[in-house]
Amino acid sequence: MPGQHLPGANQEFADPERVQAEVAALLAELSAGAPNPGFPGAPTVHSEGTDIVRRGKILEQAHEVLVQALATVDKI
């Protein structure tokens, strides 16, 4: 890959397929509800406050993956 000869270039964050797969996995979690504790197989619990916080954290993780990828590509 371009730039792999540069010191400090972390190619792991520049692999488009890895970035796409990681972001897709995180976004797939958005549609999954929080498990219903104590009742395996039961419908999921959707508390609005908890769900918003959970979704926010997932989106924050996806954003961080993209920021790291862009920072790596910018160095190449």
PDB file with one MODEL, atoms N, CA, C and O in Angstrom:
MODEL        1
ATOM      1  N   MET A   1       0.837  -1.189   0.000  1.00  0.00           N
ATOM      2  CA  MET A   1       0.000   0.000   0.000  1.00  0.00           C
ATOM      3  C   MET A   1       0.877   1.246   0.000  1.00  0.00           C
ATOM      4  O   MET A   1       2.007   1.211   0.487  1.00  0.00           O
ATOM      5  N   PRO A   2       0.369   2.330  -0.537  1.00  0.00           N
ATOM      6  CA  PRO A   2       1.149   3.554  -0.570  1.00  0.00           C
ATOM      7  C   PRO A   2       1.510   4.018   0.841  1.00  0.00           C
ATOM      8  O   PRO A   2       0.695   3.944   1.760  1.00  0.00           O
ATOM      9  N   GLY A   3       2.729   4.491   0.994  1.00  0.00           N
ATOM     10  CA  GLY A   3       3.149   5.050   2.266  1.00  0.00           C
ATOM     11  C   GLY A   3       3.628   4.060   3.295  1.00  0.00           C
ATOM     12  O   GLY A   3       4.037   4.467   4.382  1.00  0.00           O
ATOM     13  N   GLN A   4       3.595   2.771   2.999  1.00  0.00           N
ATOM     14  CA  GLN A   4       3.982   1.788   4.009  1.00  0.00           C
ATOM     15  C   GLN A   4       5.457   1.907   4.377  1.00  0.00           C
ATOM     16  O   GLN A   4       5.875   1.418   5.427  1.00  0.00           O
ATOM     17  N   HIS A   5       6.240   2.545   3.531  1.00  0.00           N
ATOM     18  CA  HIS A   5       7.657   2.734   3.810  1.00  0.00           C
ATOM     19  C   HIS A   5       7.900   3.870   4.805  1.00  0.00           C
ATOM     20  O   HIS A   5       8.999   3.984   5.348  1.00  0.00           O
ATOM     21  N   LEU A   6       6.898   4.705   5.051  1.00  0.00           N
ATOM     22  CA  LEU A   6       7.064   5.849   5.940  1.00  0.00           C
ATOM     23  C   LEU A   6       7.064   5.411   7.397  1.00  0.00           C
ATOM     24  O   LEU A   6       6.276   4.549   7.787  1.00  0.00           O
ATOM     25  N   PRO A   7       7.944   6.000   8.206  1.00  0.00           N
ATOM     26  CA  PRO A   7       7.954   5.649   9.626  1.00  0.00           C
ATOM     27  C   PRO A   7       6.653   6.081  10.298  1.00  0.00           C
ATOM     28  O   PRO A   7       6.150   7.177  10.052  1.00  0.00           O
ATOM     29  N   GLY A   8       6.121   5.220  11.136  1.00  0.00           N
ATOM     30  CA  GLY A   8       4.903   5.532  11.875  1.00  0.00           C
ATOM     31  C   GLY A   8       3.620   5.335  11.100  1.00  0.00           C
ATOM     32  O   GLY A   8       2.541   5.591  11.634  1.00  0.00           O
ATOM     33  N   ALA A   9       3.702   4.889   9.864  1.00  0.00           N
ATOM     34  CA  ALA A   9       2.492   4.657   9.072  1.00  0.00           C
ATOM     35  C   ALA A   9       1.854   3.354   9.540  1.00  0.00           C
ATOM     36  O   ALA A   9       2.455   2.287   9.419  1.00  0.00           O
ATOM     37  N   ASN A  10       0.654   3.442  10.067  1.00  0.00           N
ATOM     38  CA  ASN A  10      -0.064   2.266  10.551  1.00  0.00           C
ATOM     39  C   ASN A  10      -1.051   1.843   9.473  1.00  0.00           C
ATOM     40  O   ASN A  10      -2.154   2.380   9.378  1.00  0.00           O
ATOM     41  N   GLN A  11      -0.644   0.882   8.671  1.00  0.00           N
ATOM     42  CA  GLN A  11      -1.448   0.462   7.532  1.00  0.00           C
ATOM     43  C   GLN A  11      -2.757  -0.200   7.950  1.00  0.00           C
ATOM     44  O   GLN A  11      -3.697  -0.267   7.158  1.00  0.00           O
ATOM     45  N   GLU A  12      -2.827  -0.687   9.186  1.00  0.00           N
ATOM     46  CA  GLU A  12      -4.054  -1.342   9.653  1.00  0.00           C
ATOM     47  C   GLU A  12      -5.241  -0.392   9.539  1.00  0.00           C
ATOM     48  O   GLU A  12      -6.339  -0.816   9.177  1.00  0.00           O
ATOM     49  N   PHE A  13      -5.032   0.886   9.843  1.00  0.00           N
ATOM     50  CA  PHE A  13      -6.124   1.853   9.813  1.00  0.00           C
ATOM     51  C   PHE A  13      -6.394   2.376   8.409  1.00  0.00           C
ATOM     52  O   PHE A  13      -7.381   3.081   8.196  1.00  0.00           O
ATOM     53  N   ALA A  14      -5.538   2.046   7.448  1.00  0.00           N
ATOM     54  CA  ALA A  14      -5.715   2.546   6.087  1.00  0.00           C
ATOM     55  C   ALA A  14      -6.339   1.503   5.163  1.00  0.00           C
ATOM     56  O   ALA A  14      -6.599   1.804   3.998  1.00  0.00           O
ATOM     57  N   ASP A  15      -6.582   0.302   5.642  1.00  0.00           N
ATOM     58  CA  ASP A  15      -7.161  -0.752   4.810  1.00  0.00           C
ATOM     59  C   ASP A  15      -8.658  -0.491   4.636  1.00  0.00           C
ATOM     60  O   ASP A  15      -9.419  -0.642   5.592  1.00  0.00           O
ATOM     61  N   PRO A  16      -9.094  -0.103   3.435  1.00  0.00           N
ATOM     62  CA  PRO A  16     -10.501   0.255   3.232  1.00  0.00           C
ATOM     63  C   PRO A  16     -11.472  -0.875   3.573  1.00  0.00           C
ATOM     64  O   PRO A  16     -12.549  -0.619   4.112  1.00  0.00           O
ATOM     65  N   GLU A  17     -11.109  -2.108   3.269  1.00  0.00           N
ATOM     66  CA  GLU A  17     -12.006  -3.229   3.560  1.00  0.00           C
ATOM     67  C   GLU A  17     -12.164  -3.435   5.066  1.00  0.00           C
ATOM     68  O   GLU A  17     -13.260  -3.729   5.542  1.00  0.00           O
ATOM     69  N   ARG A  18     -11.075  -3.280   5.812  1.00  0.00           N
ATOM     70  CA  ARG A  18     -11.145  -3.427   7.265  1.00  0.00           C
ATOM     71  C   ARG A  18     -11.990  -2.304   7.870  1.00  0.00           C
ATOM     72  O   ARG A  18     -12.823  -2.541   8.745  1.00  0.00           O
ATOM     73  N   VAL A  19     -11.763  -1.088   7.394  1.00  0.00           N
ATOM     74  CA  VAL A  19     -12.523   0.060   7.903  1.00  0.00           C
ATOM     75  C   VAL A  19     -14.006  -0.131   7.605  1.00  0.00           C
ATOM     76  O   VAL A  19     -14.847   0.068   8.482  1.00  0.00           O
ATOM     77  N   GLN A  20     -14.328  -0.514   6.380  1.00  0.00           N
ATOM     78  CA  GLN A  20     -15.727  -0.708   5.995  1.00  0.00           C
ATOM     79  C   GLN A  20     -16.377  -1.814   6.818  1.00  0.00           C
ATOM     80  O   GLN A  20     -17.518  -1.671   7.257  1.00  0.00           O
ATOM     81  N   ALA A  21     -15.665  -2.908   7.030  1.00  0.00           N
ATOM     82  CA  ALA A  21     -16.220  -4.020   7.805  1.00  0.00           C
ATOM     83  C   ALA A  21     -16.452  -3.621   9.263  1.00  0.00           C
ATOM     84  O   ALA A  21     -17.471  -3.976   9.856  1.00  0.00           O
ATOM     85  N   GLU A  22     -15.507  -2.887   9.831  1.00  0.00           N
ATOM     86  CA  GLU A  22     -15.647  -2.480  11.236  1.00  0.00           C
ATOM     87  C   GLU A  22     -16.804  -1.499  11.419  1.00  0.00           C
ATOM     88  O   GLU A  22     -17.571  -1.614  12.375  1.00  0.00           O
ATOM     89  N   VAL A  23     -16.932  -0.538  10.509  1.00  0.00           N
ATOM     90  CA  VAL A  23     -18.032   0.427  10.595  1.00  0.00           C
ATOM     91  C   VAL A  23     -19.371  -0.271  10.356  1.00  0.00           C
ATOM     92  O   VAL A  23     -20.353   0.023  11.038  1.00  0.00           O
ATOM     93  N   ALA A  24     -19.416  -1.181   9.402  1.00  0.00           N
ATOM     94  CA  ALA A  24     -20.655  -1.919   9.123  1.00  0.00           C
ATOM     95  C   ALA A  24     -21.084  -2.737  10.337  1.00  0.00           C
ATOM     96  O   ALA A  24     -22.272  -2.801  10.651  1.00  0.00           O
ATOM     97  N   ALA A  25     -20.131  -3.358  11.018  1.00  0.00           N
ATOM     98  CA  ALA A  25     -20.461  -4.145  12.210  1.00  0.00           C
ATOM     99  C   ALA A  25     -21.007  -3.246  13.318  1.00  0.00           C
ATOM    100  O   ALA A  25     -21.956  -3.614  14.009  1.00  0.00           O
ATOM    101  N   LEU A  26     -20.411  -2.078  13.484  1.00  0.00           N
ATOM    102  CA  LEU A  26     -20.900  -1.148  14.501  1.00  0.00           C
ATOM    103  C   LEU A  26     -22.301  -0.642  14.159  1.00  0.00           C
ATOM    104  O   LEU A  26     -23.162  -0.549  15.033  1.00  0.00           O
ATOM    105  N   LEU A  27     -22.523  -0.317  12.892  1.00  0.00           N
ATOM    106  CA  LEU A  27     -23.844   0.181  12.494  1.00  0.00           C
ATOM    107  C   LEU A  27     -24.916  -0.905  12.589  1.00  0.00           C
ATOM    108  O   LEU A  27     -26.086  -0.603  12.824  1.00  0.00           O
ATOM    109  N   ALA A  28     -24.524  -2.162  12.407  1.00  0.00           N
ATOM    110  CA  ALA A  28     -25.478  -3.263  12.557  1.00  0.00           C
ATOM    111  C   ALA A  28     -25.970  -3.359  13.998  1.00  0.00           C
ATOM    112  O   ALA A  28     -27.091  -3.800  14.253  1.00  0.00           O
ATOM    113  N   GLU A  29     -25.122  -2.942  14.937  1.00  0.00           N
ATOM    114  CA  GLU A  29     -25.527  -2.949  16.341  1.00  0.00           C
ATOM    115  C   GLU A  29     -26.629  -1.938  16.630  1.00  0.00           C
ATOM    116  O   GLU A  29     -27.373  -2.087  17.599  1.00  0.00           O
ATOM    117  N   LEU A  30     -26.734  -0.908  15.790  1.00  0.00           N
ATOM    118  CA  LEU A  30     -27.767   0.112  16.020  1.00  0.00           C
ATOM    119  C   LEU A  30     -29.170  -0.475  15.950  1.00  0.00           C
ATOM    120  O   LEU A  30     -30.059  -0.070  16.699  1.00  0.00           O
ATOM    121  N   SER A  31     -29.364  -1.432  15.048  1.00  0.00           N
ATOM    122  CA  SER A  31     -30.695  -2.008  14.894  1.00  0.00           C
ATOM    123  C   SER A  31     -30.969  -3.093  15.919  1.00  0.00           C
ATOM    124  O   SER A  31     -32.122  -3.473  16.127  1.00  0.00           O
ATOM    125  N   ALA A  32     -29.923  -3.595  16.561  1.00  0.00           N
ATOM    126  CA  ALA A  32     -30.100  -4.622  17.596  1.00  0.00           C
ATOM    127  C   ALA A  32     -30.492  -3.932  18.896  1.00  0.00           C
ATOM    128  O   ALA A  32     -29.862  -2.954  19.300  1.00  0.00           O
ATOM    129  N   GLY A  33     -31.521  -4.437  19.541  1.00  0.00           N
ATOM    130  CA  GLY A  33     -31.948  -3.883  20.816  1.00  0.00           C
ATOM    131  C   GLY A  33     -31.105  -4.421  21.955  1.00  0.00           C
ATOM    132  O   GLY A  33     -30.390  -5.411  21.797  1.00  0.00           O
ATOM    133  N   ALA A  34     -31.187  -3.775  23.090  1.00  0.00           N
ATOM    134  CA  ALA A  34     -30.491  -4.254  24.281  1.00  0.00           C
ATOM    135  C   ALA A  34     -31.156  -5.538  24.749  1.00  0.00           C
ATOM    136  O   ALA A  34     -32.384  -5.621  24.764  1.00  0.00           O
ATOM    137  N   PRO A  35     -30.370  -6.545  25.132  1.00  0.00           N
ATOM    138  CA  PRO A  35     -30.978  -7.807  25.566  1.00  0.00           C
ATOM    139  C   PRO A  35     -31.828  -7.628  26.824  1.00  0.00           C
ATOM    140  O   PRO A  35     -31.543  -6.771  27.661  1.00  0.00           O
ATOM    141  N   ASN A  36     -32.850  -8.428  26.943  1.00  0.00           N
ATOM    142  CA  ASN A  36     -33.743  -8.386  28.088  1.00  0.00           C
ATOM    143  C   ASN A  36     -33.136  -9.230  29.204  1.00  0.00           C
ATOM    144  O   ASN A  36     -33.192 -10.457  29.131  1.00  0.00           O
ATOM    145  N   PRO A  37     -32.555  -8.608  30.241  1.00  0.00           N
ATOM    146  CA  PRO A  37     -31.879  -9.370  31.285  1.00  0.00           C
ATOM    147  C   PRO A  37     -32.844 -10.288  32.024  1.00  0.00           C
ATOM    148  O   PRO A  37     -33.953  -9.889  32.376  1.00  0.00           O
ATOM    149  N   GLY A  38     -32.411 -11.509  32.251  1.00  0.00           N
ATOM    150  CA  GLY A  38     -33.216 -12.462  33.014  1.00  0.00           C
ATOM    151  C   GLY A  38     -34.218 -13.234  32.185  1.00  0.00           C
ATOM    152  O   GLY A  38     -34.816 -14.185  32.688  1.00  0.00           O
ATOM    153  N   PHE A  39     -34.423 -12.860  30.937  1.00  0.00           N
ATOM    154  CA  PHE A  39     -35.406 -13.532  30.101  1.00  0.00           C
ATOM    155  C   PHE A  39     -34.807 -13.848  28.730  1.00  0.00           C
ATOM    156  O   PHE A  39     -35.159 -13.211  27.737  1.00  0.00           O
ATOM    157  N   PRO A  40     -33.891 -14.844  28.672  1.00  0.00           N
ATOM    158  CA  PRO A  40     -33.281 -15.175  27.384  1.00  0.00           C
ATOM    159  C   PRO A  40     -34.341 -15.532  26.355  1.00  0.00           C
ATOM    160  O   PRO A  40     -35.296 -16.252  26.646  1.00  0.00           O
ATOM    161  N   GLY A  41     -34.157 -15.025  25.168  1.00  0.00           N
ATOM    162  CA  GLY A  41     -35.092 -15.309  24.081  1.00  0.00           C
ATOM    163  C   GLY A  41     -36.322 -14.416  24.085  1.00  0.00           C
ATOM    164  O   GLY A  41     -37.111 -14.439  23.141  1.00  0.00           O
ATOM    165  N   ALA A  42     -36.489 -13.624  25.152  1.00  0.00           N
ATOM    166  CA  ALA A  42     -37.640 -12.723  25.235  1.00  0.00           C
ATOM    167  C   ALA A  42     -37.374 -11.495  24.371  1.00  0.00           C
ATOM    168  O   ALA A  42     -36.229 -11.239  23.999  1.00  0.00           O
ATOM    169  N   PRO A  43     -38.409 -10.742  24.051  1.00  0.00           N
ATOM    170  CA  PRO A  43     -38.203  -9.518  23.269  1.00  0.00           C
ATOM    171  C   PRO A  43     -37.217  -8.591  23.966  1.00  0.00           C
ATOM    172  O   PRO A  43     -37.030  -8.664  25.180  1.00  0.00           O
ATOM    173  N   THR A  44     -36.596  -7.728  23.191  1.00  0.00           N
ATOM    174  CA  THR A  44     -35.600  -6.837  23.760  1.00  0.00           C
ATOM    175  C   THR A  44     -36.242  -5.690  24.522  1.00  0.00           C
ATOM    176  O   THR A  44     -37.396  -5.329  24.292  1.00  0.00           O
ATOM    177  N   VAL A  45     -35.468  -5.134  25.428  1.00  0.00           N
ATOM    178  CA  VAL A  45     -35.917  -4.002  26.229  1.00  0.00           C
ATOM    179  C   VAL A  45     -35.529  -2.732  25.483  1.00  0.00           C
ATOM    180  O   VAL A  45     -34.374  -2.581  25.084  1.00  0.00           O
ATOM    181  N   HIS A  46     -36.457  -1.832  25.293  1.00  0.00           N
ATOM    182  CA  HIS A  46     -36.162  -0.575  24.620  1.00  0.00           C
ATOM    183  C   HIS A  46     -36.539   0.588  25.527  1.00  0.00           C
ATOM    184  O   HIS A  46     -37.617   1.170  25.401  1.00  0.00           O
ATOM    185  N   SER A  47     -35.638   0.915  26.438  1.00  0.00           N
ATOM    186  CA  SER A  47     -35.815   2.091  27.260  1.00  0.00           C
ATOM    187  C   SER A  47     -35.229   3.261  26.475  1.00  0.00           C
ATOM    188  O   SER A  47     -34.062   3.224  26.085  1.00  0.00           O
ATOM    189  N   GLU A  48     -36.024   4.287  26.243  1.00  0.00           N
ATOM    190  CA  GLU A  48     -35.578   5.373  25.372  1.00  0.00           C
ATOM    191  C   GLU A  48     -34.264   5.986  25.815  1.00  0.00           C
ATOM    192  O   GLU A  48     -33.380   6.201  24.985  1.00  0.00           O
ATOM    193  N   GLY A  49     -34.110   6.273  27.101  1.00  0.00           N
ATOM    194  CA  GLY A  49     -32.877   6.890  27.587  1.00  0.00           C
ATOM    195  C   GLY A  49     -31.679   5.988  27.404  1.00  0.00           C
ATOM    196  O   GLY A  49     -30.627   6.432  26.944  1.00  0.00           O
ATOM    197  N   THR A  50     -31.829   4.729  27.759  1.00  0.00           N
ATOM    198  CA  THR A  50     -30.736   3.772  27.628  1.00  0.00           C
ATOM    199  C   THR A  50     -30.406   3.537  26.166  1.00  0.00           C
ATOM    200  O   THR A  50     -29.233   3.452  25.803  1.00  0.00           O
ATOM    201  N   ASP A  51     -31.409   3.432  25.333  1.00  0.00           N
ATOM    202  CA  ASP A  51     -31.197   3.168  23.922  1.00  0.00           C
ATOM    203  C   ASP A  51     -30.467   4.331  23.247  1.00  0.00           C
ATOM    204  O   ASP A  51     -29.595   4.107  22.408  1.00  0.00           O
ATOM    205  N   ILE A  52     -30.806   5.540  23.597  1.00  0.00           N
ATOM    206  CA  ILE A  52     -30.147   6.705  23.003  1.00  0.00           C
ATOM    207  C   ILE A  52     -28.680   6.744  23.413  1.00  0.00           C
ATOM    208  O   ILE A  52     -27.817   7.026  22.582  1.00  0.00           O
ATOM    209  N   VAL A  53     -28.389   6.469  24.662  1.00  0.00           N
ATOM    210  CA  VAL A  53     -27.001   6.456  25.136  1.00  0.00           C
ATOM    211  C   VAL A  53     -26.219   5.355  24.433  1.00  0.00           C
ATOM    212  O   VAL A  53     -25.086   5.577  24.005  1.00  0.00           O
ATOM    213  N   ARG A  54     -26.815   4.164  24.308  1.00  0.00           N
ATOM    214  CA  ARG A  54     -26.164   3.037  23.638  1.00  0.00           C
ATOM    215  C   ARG A  54     -25.889   3.376  22.179  1.00  0.00           C
ATOM    216  O   ARG A  54     -24.792   3.130  21.677  1.00  0.00           O
ATOM    217  N   ARG A  55     -26.876   3.936  21.503  1.00  0.00           N
ATOM    218  CA  ARG A  55     -26.701   4.304  20.095  1.00  0.00           C
ATOM    219  C   ARG A  55     -25.638   5.384  19.941  1.00  0.00           C
ATOM    220  O   ARG A  55     -24.847   5.352  18.998  1.00  0.00           O
ATOM    221  N   GLY A  56     -25.619   6.336  20.864  1.00  0.00           N
ATOM    222  CA  GLY A  56     -24.609   7.390  20.827  1.00  0.00           C
ATOM    223  C   GLY A  56     -23.200   6.832  20.953  1.00  0.00           C
ATOM    224  O   GLY A  56     -22.284   7.274  20.259  1.00  0.00           O
ATOM    225  N   LYS A  57     -23.031   5.857  21.843  1.00  0.00           N
ATOM    226  CA  LYS A  57     -21.712   5.242  22.022  1.00  0.00           C
ATOM    227  C   LYS A  57     -21.291   4.464  20.778  1.00  0.00           C
ATOM    228  O   LYS A  57     -20.123   4.492  20.390  1.00  0.00           O
ATOM    229  N   ILE A  58     -22.236   3.775  20.159  1.00  0.00           N
ATOM    230  CA  ILE A  58     -21.924   3.023  18.940  1.00  0.00           C
ATOM    231  C   ILE A  58     -21.516   3.975  17.819  1.00  0.00           C
ATOM    232  O   ILE A  58     -20.537   3.724  17.116  1.00  0.00           O
ATOM    233  N   LEU A  59     -22.256   5.057  17.651  1.00  0.00           N
ATOM    234  CA  LEU A  59     -21.922   6.030  16.615  1.00  0.00           C
ATOM    235  C   LEU A  59     -20.575   6.698  16.901  1.00  0.00           C
ATOM    236  O   LEU A  59     -19.816   7.000  15.979  1.00  0.00           O
ATOM    237  N   GLU A  60     -20.289   6.923  18.168  1.00  0.00           N
ATOM    238  CA  GLU A  60     -19.000   7.498  18.552  1.00  0.00           C
ATOM    239  C   GLU A  60     -17.853   6.551  18.188  1.00  0.00           C
ATOM    240  O   GLU A  60     -16.802   6.995  17.725  1.00  0.00           O
ATOM    241  N   GLN A  61     -18.054   5.256  18.396  1.00  0.00           N
ATOM    242  CA  GLN A  61     -17.037   4.274  18.027  1.00  0.00           C
ATOM    243  C   GLN A  61     -16.829   4.255  16.514  1.00  0.00           C
ATOM    244  O   GLN A  61     -15.691   4.224  16.044  1.00  0.00           O
ATOM    245  N   ALA A  62     -17.912   4.275  15.757  1.00  0.00           N
ATOM    246  CA  ALA A  62     -17.806   4.286  14.298  1.00  0.00           C
ATOM    247  C   ALA A  62     -17.090   5.544  13.822  1.00  0.00           C
ATOM    248  O   ALA A  62     -16.270   5.491  12.906  1.00  0.00           O
ATOM    249  N   HIS A  63     -17.400   6.663  14.442  1.00  0.00           N
ATOM    250  CA  HIS A  63     -16.744   7.923  14.109  1.00  0.00           C
ATOM    251  C   HIS A  63     -15.246   7.829  14.383  1.00  0.00           C
ATOM    252  O   HIS A  63     -14.443   8.296  13.574  1.00  0.00           O
ATOM    253  N   GLU A  64     -14.862   7.239  15.497  1.00  0.00           N
ATOM    254  CA  GLU A  64     -13.447   7.102  15.841  1.00  0.00           C
ATOM    255  C   GLU A  64     -12.708   6.226  14.830  1.00  0.00           C
ATOM    256  O   GLU A  64     -11.566   6.521  14.478  1.00  0.00           O
ATOM    257  N   VAL A  65     -13.339   5.167  14.367  1.00  0.00           N
ATOM    258  CA  VAL A  65     -12.733   4.307  13.342  1.00  0.00           C
ATOM    259  C   VAL A  65     -12.465   5.135  12.084  1.00  0.00           C
ATOM    260  O   VAL A  65     -11.385   5.049  11.500  1.00  0.00           O
ATOM    261  N   LEU A  66     -13.435   5.923  11.675  1.00  0.00           N
ATOM    262  CA  LEU A  66     -13.279   6.744  10.470  1.00  0.00           C
ATOM    263  C   LEU A  66     -12.226   7.832  10.659  1.00  0.00           C
ATOM    264  O   LEU A  66     -11.451   8.104   9.742  1.00  0.00           O
ATOM    265  N   VAL A  67     -12.188   8.452  11.823  1.00  0.00           N
ATOM    266  CA  VAL A  67     -11.189   9.491  12.105  1.00  0.00           C
ATOM    267  C   VAL A  67      -9.784   8.897  12.058  1.00  0.00           C
ATOM    268  O   VAL A  67      -8.874   9.503  11.491  1.00  0.00           O
ATOM    269  N   GLN A  68      -9.601   7.718  12.650  1.00  0.00           N
ATOM    270  CA  GLN A  68      -8.292   7.069  12.624  1.00  0.00           C
ATOM    271  C   GLN A  68      -7.877   6.725  11.186  1.00  0.00           C
ATOM    272  O   GLN A  68      -6.719   6.897  10.808  1.00  0.00           O
ATOM    273  N   ALA A  69      -8.819   6.248  10.410  1.00  0.00           N
ATOM    274  CA  ALA A  69      -8.521   5.904   9.018  1.00  0.00           C
ATOM    275  C   ALA A  69      -8.129   7.161   8.233  1.00  0.00           C
ATOM    276  O   ALA A  69      -7.156   7.143   7.478  1.00  0.00           O
ATOM    277  N   LEU A  70      -8.872   8.233   8.407  1.00  0.00           N
ATOM    278  CA  LEU A  70      -8.553   9.478   7.701  1.00  0.00           C
ATOM    279  C   LEU A  70      -7.211  10.045   8.145  1.00  0.00           C
ATOM    280  O   LEU A  70      -6.450  10.541   7.314  1.00  0.00           O
ATOM    281  N   ALA A  71      -6.910   9.980   9.424  1.00  0.00           N
ATOM    282  CA  ALA A  71      -5.625  10.468   9.930  1.00  0.00           C
ATOM    283  C   ALA A  71      -4.477   9.664   9.346  1.00  0.00           C
ATOM    284  O   ALA A  71      -3.433  10.221   9.007  1.00  0.00           O
ATOM    285  N   THR A  72      -4.664   8.360   9.230  1.00  0.00           N
ATOM    286  CA  THR A  72      -3.625   7.497   8.660  1.00  0.00           C
ATOM    287  C   THR A  72      -3.417   7.813   7.191  1.00  0.00           C
ATOM    288  O   THR A  72      -2.281   7.932   6.733  1.00  0.00           O
ATOM    289  N   VAL A  73      -4.505   7.949   6.451  1.00  0.00           N
ATOM    290  CA  VAL A  73      -4.417   8.232   5.016  1.00  0.00           C
ATOM    291  C   VAL A  73      -3.787   9.610   4.802  1.00  0.00           C
ATOM    292  O   VAL A  73      -3.049   9.807   3.836  1.00  0.00           O
ATOM    293  N   ASP A  74      -4.066  10.548   5.677  1.00  0.00           N
ATOM    294  CA  ASP A  74      -3.514  11.904   5.565  1.00  0.00           C
ATOM    295  C   ASP A  74      -1.997  11.884   5.707  1.00  0.00           C
ATOM    296  O   ASP A  74      -1.308  12.713   5.113  1.00  0.00           O
ATOM    297  N   LYS A  75      -1.465  10.931   6.501  1.00  0.00           N
ATOM    298  CA  LYS A  75      -0.019  10.827   6.717  1.00  0.00           C
ATOM    299  C   LYS A  75       0.687  10.148   5.557  1.00  0.00           C
ATOM    300  O   LYS A  75       1.898  10.294   5.396  1.00  0.00           O
ATOM    301  N   ILE A  76      -0.060   9.406   4.748  1.00  0.00           N
ATOM    302  CA  ILE A  76       0.557   8.611   3.676  1.00  0.00           C
ATOM    303  C   ILE A  76       0.927   9.476   2.502  1.00  0.00           C
ATOM    304  O   ILE A  76       1.457   8.977   1.510  1.00  0.00           O
TER     305      ILE A  76
ENDMDL
END
